[in-house]
Amino acid sequence: MSDIRPFHRFARWYDLAMPTVDETPLREALGLAERPVRHGVDLAGGTGRAASGLQHVEWTVVDAARGMLTRARQRGLDTVQADAARLPFRAESVDAVVIVDALHHVADQDELVREASRVLRPGGVFVVADFDPDTVRGRVLTAAEHLIGFESTFRTPTSLAADVRRAGFSTLIPEGGFAYVVAGVKPSER
Ligand SMILES: C[S@@+](CC[C@H](N)C(=O)[O-])C[C@H]1O[C@@H](n2cnc3c(N)ncnc32)[C@H](O)[C@@H]1O
């Protein structure tokens, strides 16, 4: 949880420093759900930068940094302060789980994937947008984050997709390259 404090401290400047989220691949990935996506959870969702652009879904932003959630609430989003790998939600209670530019900050990534599987309804979709450390820009980003003190662990899309598949999802990589998207669909009940 050591990557939390800087986000809490710099929350008020976060949106000014960050580019807007490219919503197109996220929308495409959400479209893979095999059920209507009404309620979604934006894990480590910070100020709600991603959720606020993905309309027609009722989002709950989960983050461990209180300051980030204050900004998300100012955007009109529901928030829950929690570890993204220990979700205070009932099993099979949401239609989508997304995590944008944040998986690399979460210490227990395997548990996060298991939690996404637990809280999703059958047919729901899990969407991860992150950065490939095996690209040139990914290597620079990894070095820069470690230099400023983050404990970031970046995953390649193929290794992440394999773990998501092992957790029971059918997986796709709708977007490859430096900024990739991995999607997993929880099997529908028969
Ligand atoms: C780079 S920001 C991304 C925020 C948002 N997803 C976005 O795209 O703007 C990383 C976020 O992850 C949160 N975070 C890091 N580790 C976490 C954890 N274990 N549980 C919940 N939130 C976490 C931080 O507080 C921060 O808000």
The ligand as an ORCA input file, in Angstrom:
! r2SCAN-3c Opt
* xyz 0 1
  C      -2.166      6.470    -11.485
  S      -3.558      6.538    -10.398
  C      -4.851      6.042    -11.495
  C      -6.183      6.540    -11.046
  C      -7.299      6.318    -12.076
  N      -7.513      4.915    -12.335
  C      -6.991      7.060    -13.352
  O      -6.879      6.424    -14.403
  O      -6.883      8.287    -13.285
  C      -3.333      5.117     -9.372
  C      -4.400      5.005     -8.275
  O      -4.278      3.732     -7.662
  C      -4.614      3.882     -6.295
  N      -4.131      2.686     -5.612
  C      -2.863      2.204     -5.587
  N      -2.824      1.030     -4.907
  C      -4.093      0.775     -4.500
  C      -4.698     -0.289     -3.779
  N      -3.991     -1.342     -3.321
  N      -6.035     -0.239     -3.570
  C      -6.774      0.812     -3.989
  N      -6.251      1.856     -4.675
  C      -4.930      1.831     -4.939
  C      -3.941      5.191     -5.918
  O      -4.453      5.740     -4.739
  C      -4.262      6.030     -7.170
  O      -5.460      6.736     -7.015
*
